[in-house]
């Protein structure tokens, strides 16, 4: 069953005329008759009563017309929806963000993007960078912020920021005046960390364990506000990207020795289709259109 056969049937049924159908479809009248005859043979039913030049639907033809009408309605809906998507009148960006980026870097981008494309939806999936990367590779999300390193070979990515990861201590902490901290010193401190799968936790634990030391984890939470509150009250020290506390007068940032600088980027799976909405978001971030 071919679309052309359905078009011939539809127009003939609509106008009760092979000749009129041929005119509308810009083909010869015998071609219309042949297409319908092939369709009847394939279906095993007679679709039209033929009386000289007049034609009308049989009972079977009337039922078939209902289905063909639905097919062409759906095709038109599909055409209109694709046109809307191309014009960015509809669509969704499903974006994976780690907590720190979601709270301190992307809000301005999201607000500016929504002002530019008010009809597009943005859904945020908050997770650790490892889980975000895995979700992209499994086609569960299209875009996400990940750490750019040797593990991202299956992804396309555009760099976003290079940011130092610093140890955050209250002003009254004994190390607050030092300006930096070694991993040996950090291993002795009680730590307030994110849960497994977040780069903040993985980085500090891996570095401490490489020295043959055991990290002292005092508390685990993925909530930045709670992490700050517990650190401020002296439960332990924590680590943030420097931008997270740049406007927070309650904390002193200490550089690690040697320092940790993270390269973060917006990533998507290689050789995969990106919707027009996702393409628009990538372009928006790439060209820093929110600034």
Buried (B, 14 or more C-beta within 10 A) or exposed (E): EEEBBBBBBBBBBEBBBBEBBBBBBEBEBEBBBEBBBBBBEEBEBBBBEEEEEEBEBBEBBEEBBEEBEEEEEEEEEEEEEEEBBEEBBBBEBBBBBBBBBBBBBBEEBBEBBBEEBEEBEBEBBBBBBBBBBBBBBEEBBBBBBBBBEEEBEEBBBBEBEEBBBBBBBBEEBEBBEBEBBBBEBBBEBBBBBBEEBBBBBBBBBEBBEEEEBEBEBBBBBBEBEEBBBBBBEEBBBBBBBBBBBEEEEEBBBBBBEEEBEBBBBBBBBEEEEBBBBBBBBBEBBEEEEBE
